[in-house]
Amino acid sequence: MAQLNVNPTRMELARLKDRLALATRGHDVLKDKQDGLMRSFIELIRENNAYRQEVEGHLKKGMQNFALAKALLHEEYLEQISLVPQYDVTVDVRKENMLSVKVPKMHFSSDDQDDQSLNYGYINSNADLDETLQEFSDVLPKMLKLAELEKTSQLLANEIERTRRRVNALHERTIPDLEETIKTIQMKLDENERAEITRLMKIKDFDQED
């Protein structure tokens, strides 16, 4: 704790008491915000882990199917297929407010959502390649959702850290400094008041003796 460098006057005392009340309210508000952020962050992490496991499962299965397809198909044929997009996807990223934090919300749309048939010939293909492309197609919305969750988690984590520092600064420095300064000023004012009363009493005694 450190005392603030202020004049020990009643006006200054009143001003410091107002600052202390404001700092205390601010600390309570920030602490509530920190608790809310932590609850939201924990829920996001759980949801993020669930999506990650699901996405990794789809990708693992797709890569396994691709390995089987690659063993039976010419590499040149696979490269030609990969150059032809099955359909175009548009991603619209907007921002929403979550506990005073601007977080992304991703919305995607396809130009061919109702007809996502495989755009290549079946003669030179095989079932493993079909399943590979279908897995990758199905996992795309989940990958976008996972990206949204991970970015949101990162932003919340940053805000939690900023809020934690502000709460600690108020709790460990600002509020104790104000309380110590108020206590010191109050003691000096009380001491001055007692000295003034003593002086007045002595003056009164002198007047009575005269």
C-alpha positions in Angstrom: 0.0 0.0 0.0 1.1 3.5 -0.7 -0.5 6.8 0.3 -1.5 9.2 -2.4 0.2 12.6 -2.5 -2.8 14.8 -1.7 -3.6 17.7 0.7 -5.2 16.5 4.0 -8.3 18.6 3.7 -12.0 17.7 4.2 -12.7 18.5 0.5 -10.0 16.1 -0.5 -11.3 13.5 1.9 -14.7 13.7 0.4 -13.3 13.4 -3.1 -11.2 10.4 -2.1 -14.3 8.7 -0.6 -16.1 9.2 -3.8 -13.2 7.7 -5.7 -13.2 4.7 -3.3 -16.9 4.1 -3.8 -16.5 4.3 -7.5 -13.5 1.9 -7.5 -15.3 -0.5 -5.3 -18.3 -0.6 -7.6 -16.0 -0.9 -10.6 -14.3 -3.9 -8.9 -17.6 -5.6 -8.3 -18.8 -5.1 -11.9 -15.5 -6.3 -13.3 -15.5 -9.3 -11.0 -19.0 -10.2 -12.2 -17.9 -9.8 -15.8 -14.8 -12.0 -15.1 -17.0 -14.7 -13.7 -19.4 -14.5 -16.6 -16.5 -14.7 -19.1 -15.1 -17.8 -17.3 -18.4 -19.6 -17.4 -18.8 -18.8 -21.1 -15.2 -19.8 -21.8 -15.6 -23.2 -20.1 -18.8 -23.9 -22.1 -17.0 -22.9 -25.4 -14.0 -25.1 -24.6 -16.3 -28.1 -24.1 -18.1 -27.4 -27.3 -14.9 -26.8 -29.1 -13.4 -30.1 -27.9 -16.5 -32.0 -29.1 -16.4 -30.4 -32.5 -12.7 -31.0 -32.8 -13.0 -34.7 -32.1 -15.8 -34.9 -34.6 -13.9 -33.0 -37.3 -10.7 -35.1 -36.7 -12.8 -38.3 -36.9 -14.2 -37.2 -40.3 -10.8 -36.1 -41.6 -9.1 -39.3 -40.4 -11.7 -41.5 -42.1 -11.5 -39.4 -45.3 -7.7 -39.7 -45.4 -7.9 -43.4 -44.8 -10.4 -43.8 -47.7 -8.1 -41.5 -49.8 -5.1 -43.7 -49.1 -7.1 -46.7 -50.4 -8.3 -44.8 -53.5 -4.8 -43.6 -54.2 -3.4 -47.1 -54.2 -5.9 -48.1 -57.0 -6.1 -45.0 -59.1 -3.6 -43.1 -61.2 -2.1 -40.0 -59.5 -2.7 -37.9 -62.6 -6.4 -38.8 -62.4 -6.6 -37.8 -58.8 -5.0 -34.4 -59.5 -7.5 -33.7 -62.3 -10.4 -34.4 -60.0 -9.0 -32.2 -57.3 -8.8 -29.3 -59.7 -12.5 -29.3 -60.3 -14.5 -27.9 -57.3 -17.6 -29.9 -56.4 -19.4 -26.6 -55.6 -18.6 -23.1 -54.4 -19.0 -22.1 -50.8 -19.4 -18.5 -49.6 -18.5 -17.6 -46.0 -20.1 -14.6 -44.4 -18.4 -13.5 -41.2 -20.2 -11.2 -38.9 -19.5 -10.0 -35.3 -21.7 -10.4 -32.3 -21.4 -9.0 -28.8 -20.7 -11.5 -26.1 -20.1 -9.9 -22.7 -18.7 -6.8 -24.3 -16.5 -8.9 -26.6 -16.9 -8.8 -30.4 -16.9 -12.5 -31.5 -17.2 -13.8 -35.0 -20.3 -15.6 -36.3 -19.8 -17.5 -39.5 -22.5 -18.3 -41.9 -21.8 -20.2 -45.1 -23.8 -20.9 -48.2 -23.3 -23.1 -51.2 -24.3 -22.4 -54.8 -25.4 -26.0 -55.0 -26.5 -27.2 -51.6 -29.4 -29.2 -52.9 -27.4 -31.1 -55.5 -24.0 -32.0 -54.3 -23.4 -34.9 -56.6 -19.9 -35.9 -57.4 -18.7 -34.1 -60.5 -16.5 -36.8 -62.2 -17.0 -40.0 -64.1 -17.6 -43.2 -62.3 -15.8 -45.5 -64.8 -12.3 -44.6 -63.6 -13.2 -44.0 -60.0 -13.9 -46.3 -57.1 -16.0 -46.3 -53.9 -13.1 -45.2 -51.7 -12.7 -42.0 -53.6 -16.4 -41.4 -53.5 -16.4 -41.8 -49.7 -13.4 -39.6 -49.4 -15.0 -36.7 -51.2 -18.2 -37.2 -49.3 -16.5 -37.2 -46.0 -14.6 -33.9 -46.8 -17.8 -32.4 -48.1 -19.8 -33.3 -44.9 -17.0 -32.1 -42.6 -16.8 -28.6 -44.2 -19.6 -27.0 -42.1 -18.2 -28.5 -38.9 -14.7 -27.1 -39.8 -16.2 -23.6 -40.2 -18.0 -24.0 -36.9 -14.8 -25.2 -35.2 -12.9 -22.2 -36.6 -15.6 -19.9 -35.2 -15.4 -21.6 -31.8 -11.6 -21.5 -31.6 -11.5 -17.8 -32.5 -14.2 -17.0 -30.0 -12.4 -18.9 -27.3 -9.2 -17.0 -28.1 -10.9 -13.6 -27.9 -12.6 -14.6 -24.6 -9.3 -15.8 -23.2 -7.7 -12.4 -24.0 -10.6 -10.5 -22.5 -10.5 -12.7 -19.4 -6.8 -11.9 -18.9 -7.4 -8.1 -19.4 -10.3 -8.2 -17.0 -8.2 -10.2 -14.4 -5.4 -7.6 -14.5 -7.9 -4.7 -14.0 -9.6 -6.6 -11.1 -6.3 -7.3 -9.5 -5.1 -3.7 -9.9 -8.2 -2.4 -8.2 -8.2 -5.0 -5.5 -4.5 -5.0 -4.7 -3.5 -1.4 -5.3 -6.1 1.2 -6.1 -8.6 0.4 -3.4 -5.9 -0.2 -0.6 -4.1 3.0 -1.5 -7.3 5.0 -1.3 -8.3 3.4 2.0 -4.9 4.1 3.5 -4.9 7.7 2.3 -8.4 8.2 3.6 -7.4 6.8 7.0 -4.4 9.0 7.2 -6.3 12.2 6.2 -9.0 11.3 8.7 -6.4 10.9 11.5 -4.8 14.2 10.6 -8.1 16.0 10.5 -9.2 14.5 13.8 -5.8 15.5 15.3 -6.2 19.0 14.0 -9.7 19.2 15.4 -8.6 18.0 18.9 -5.7 20.6 18.7 -8.2 23.3 17.8 -10.5 22.3 20.6 -7.6 22.4 23.1 -6.5 25.8 21.9 -10.0 27.2 22.2 -10.3 25.8 25.8 -7.0 27.4 26.8 -8.2 30.7 25.3 -11.4 30.4 27.3 -9.5 29.7 30.5 -7.3 32.7 29.9 -10.4 34.9 29.4 -11.9 33.6 32.6 -8.8 34.4 34.6 -8.8 37.9 33.3 
